């Protein structure tokens, strides 16, 4: 959520920033300021009415005074009700605004994304390469048919070496983050509507989430739970930055139609992910962003897969984020790059919703922390990339060396069934 004071004091700058990611006819900051003006007037009227009532309570309770007290009580209640309505309206309007993009984030959508780093080269084959669905089927490591039988389209079942490889990826991520000083959490995989609001997924992305009959939603990313971990807490400045990572399966409704090339594991309703999350003081915010990008990059380099890092344009960033870099692995059969990690800085946008603060030691004032997150990493596109980039002419697939320590001894190659 944006600070109403920031909007009031820097209207032109805020408007310029938001127009990078919003159409002009959808942006009406002036009406939000008018609502805040009304709120301020009502606060003054409520305080004045309360003062009158306090003064009247000190006088002798004559019939006239009693009548005046009742009248004041009615007026005060009406004013308080009106103030509550205006504050609710104002908070709703503010919550619908996205974050202000960082100054160096360009306007527009995907067409304006910029590739800022490339690792390795596109693999070349001296044979007709297979796509990951055909490879996984011939290697008998993913059971797509029974996954659909169990849960419907958009689900699959890891099998045998496929399950071992998936778990090896997760073990690789977990060991890496632990060595780098991040604290491991396994959070609940369901969360309340309030949590989804604080993470920035509500109100805009309600239809992309799975909801239970109890009003809980299945997590779409561990960022949702981690961002609420210190909700409504005052953190000790000397403890910041706080660095966490979490494992969870992630569930996404993915409203809309699937494109033909996104079959298999490229776009599904459930996938595994390890997520990094940092609660940072404002002055270290961008330093922490660079650290998250570096960790995602190093994990991918360890797998020795061809990938790139893209700096996202404003409209392609999540609504809660001021800046995002995507780590994108190359999928040969699709001839495109698919995101396996988004490193993002929300600044104080999420913390303002969640009321997560700390006392700035320099100023002595209470401030909102900055929250940052990055996948480290999501597996559902890495495994297809391993299959496709490392496939051999005989139909086998080489396993990245960094994963061998997490697999049964001697397993270096996934071989097709004879």
Secondary structure as the mmCIF struct_conf table of DSSP 4:
data_model
#
loop_
_struct_conf.conf_type_id
_struct_conf.id
_struct_conf.beg_label_comp_id
_struct_conf.beg_label_asym_id
_struct_conf.beg_label_seq_id
_struct_conf.end_label_comp_id
_struct_conf.end_label_asym_id
_struct_conf.end_label_seq_id
HELX_RH_AL_P HELX_RH_AL_P1 UNK A 4 UNK A 9
TURN_TY1_P TURN_TY1_P1 UNK A 10 UNK A 10
HELX_RH_AL_P HELX_RH_AL_P2 UNK A 11 UNK A 18
TURN_TY1_P TURN_TY1_P2 UNK A 19 UNK A 21
BEND BEND1 UNK A 22 UNK A 22
HELX_RH_3T_P HELX_RH_3T_P1 UNK A 24 UNK A 26
HELX_RH_AL_P HELX_RH_AL_P3 UNK A 29 UNK A 57
TURN_TY1_P TURN_TY1_P3 UNK A 58 UNK A 58
BEND BEND2 UNK A 59 UNK A 59
HELX_RH_AL_P HELX_RH_AL_P4 UNK A 63 UNK A 96
BEND BEND3 UNK A 97 UNK A 97
HELX_LH_PP_P HELX_LH_PP_P1 UNK A 99 UNK A 102
TURN_TY1_P TURN_TY1_P4 UNK A 103 UNK A 104
HELX_LH_PP_P HELX_LH_PP_P2 UNK A 105 UNK A 106
BEND BEND4 UNK A 107 UNK A 109
HELX_RH_3T_P HELX_RH_3T_P2 UNK A 110 UNK A 112
STRN STRN1 UNK A 114 UNK A 119
BEND BEND5 UNK A 120 UNK A 120
BEND BEND6 UNK A 126 UNK A 127
HELX_LH_PP_P HELX_LH_PP_P3 UNK A 129 UNK A 131
HELX_RH_AL_P HELX_RH_AL_P5 UNK A 132 UNK A 139
TURN_TY1_P TURN_TY1_P5 UNK A 140 UNK A 140
STRN STRN2 UNK A 142 UNK A 143
HELX_RH_AL_P HELX_RH_AL_P6 UNK A 144 UNK A 151
TURN_TY1_P TURN_TY1_P6 UNK A 153 UNK A 154
STRN STRN3 UNK A 157 UNK A 158
TURN_TY1_P TURN_TY1_P7 UNK A 160 UNK A 160
HELX_RH_AL_P HELX_RH_AL_P7 UNK A 161 UNK A 179
TURN_TY1_P TURN_TY1_P8 UNK A 180 UNK A 181
HELX_LH_PP_P HELX_LH_PP_P4 UNK A 182 UNK A 182
STRN STRN4 UNK A 183 UNK A 185
BEND BEND7 UNK A 189 UNK A 189
STRN STRN5 UNK A 190 UNK A 191
HELX_RH_AL_P HELX_RH_AL_P8 UNK A 193 UNK A 198
TURN_TY1_P TURN_TY1_P9 UNK A 199 UNK A 200
TURN_TY1_P TURN_TY1_P10 UNK A 202 UNK A 205
HELX_RH_3T_P HELX_RH_3T_P3 UNK A 206 UNK A 208
BEND BEND8 UNK A 209 UNK A 209
STRN STRN6 UNK A 211 UNK A 211
TURN_TY1_P TURN_TY1_P11 UNK A 213 UNK A 214
BEND BEND9 UNK A 215 UNK A 215
STRN STRN7 UNK A 217 UNK A 218
BEND BEND10 UNK A 220 UNK A 221
TURN_TY1_P TURN_TY1_P12 UNK A 222 UNK A 222
HELX_RH_AL_P HELX_RH_AL_P9 UNK A 223 UNK A 226
TURN_TY1_P TURN_TY1_P13 UNK A 227 UNK A 232
STRN STRN8 UNK A 234 UNK A 235
HELX_RH_3T_P HELX_RH_3T_P4 UNK A 237 UNK A 239
HELX_LH_PP_P HELX_LH_PP_P5 UNK A 240 UNK A 240
BEND BEND11 UNK A 241 UNK A 241
STRN STRN9 UNK A 242 UNK A 251
BEND BEND12 UNK A 256 UNK A 256
HELX_LH_PP_P HELX_LH_PP_P6 UNK A 257 UNK A 259
HELX_RH_3T_P HELX_RH_3T_P5 UNK A 260 UNK A 262
TURN_TY1_P TURN_TY1_P14 UNK A 263 UNK A 266
BEND BEND13 UNK A 267 UNK A 267
BEND BEND14 UNK A 269 UNK A 269
STRN STRN10 UNK A 270 UNK A 280
HELX_RH_3T_P HELX_RH_3T_P6 UNK A 282 UNK A 284
HELX_RH_AL_P HELX_RH_AL_P10 UNK A 285 UNK A 303
TURN_TY1_P TURN_TY1_P15 UNK A 304 UNK A 304
STRN STRN11 UNK A 307 UNK A 311
HELX_LH_PP_P HELX_LH_PP_P7 UNK A 312 UNK A 313
HELX_RH_3T_P HELX_RH_3T_P7 UNK A 314 UNK A 316
BEND BEND15 UNK A 317 UNK A 317
TURN_TY1_P TURN_TY1_P16 UNK A 319 UNK A 320
BEND BEND16 UNK A 322 UNK A 322
STRN STRN12 UNK A 323 UNK A 331
TURN_TY1_P TURN_TY1_P17 UNK A 332 UNK A 335
STRN STRN13 UNK A 336 UNK A 345
TURN_TY1_P TURN_TY1_P18 UNK A 347 UNK A 348
HELX_RH_AL_P HELX_RH_AL_P11 UNK A 349 UNK A 354
TURN_TY1_P TURN_TY1_P19 UNK A 355 UNK A 355
STRN STRN14 UNK A 357 UNK A 359
TURN_TY1_P TURN_TY1_P20 UNK A 361 UNK A 363
STRN STRN15 UNK A 366 UNK A 368
HELX_LH_PP_P HELX_LH_PP_P8 UNK A 369 UNK A 369
STRN STRN16 UNK A 370 UNK A 378
TURN_TY1_P TURN_TY1_P21 UNK A 380 UNK A 381
HELX_RH_AL_P HELX_RH_AL_P12 UNK A 382 UNK A 389
TURN_TY1_P TURN_TY1_P22 UNK A 390 UNK A 390
STRN STRN17 UNK A 391 UNK A 391
TURN_TY1_P TURN_TY1_P23 UNK A 393 UNK A 394
BEND BEND17 UNK A 395 UNK A 395
STRN STRN18 UNK A 397 UNK A 398
HELX_LH_PP_P HELX_LH_PP_P9 UNK A 399 UNK A 400
HELX_RH_3T_P HELX_RH_3T_P8 UNK A 401 UNK A 406
BEND BEND18 UNK A 407 UNK A 407
TURN_TY1_P TURN_TY1_P24 UNK A 409 UNK A 410
STRN STRN19 UNK A 413 UNK A 414
HELX_LH_PP_P HELX_LH_PP_P10 UNK A 415 UNK A 417
#
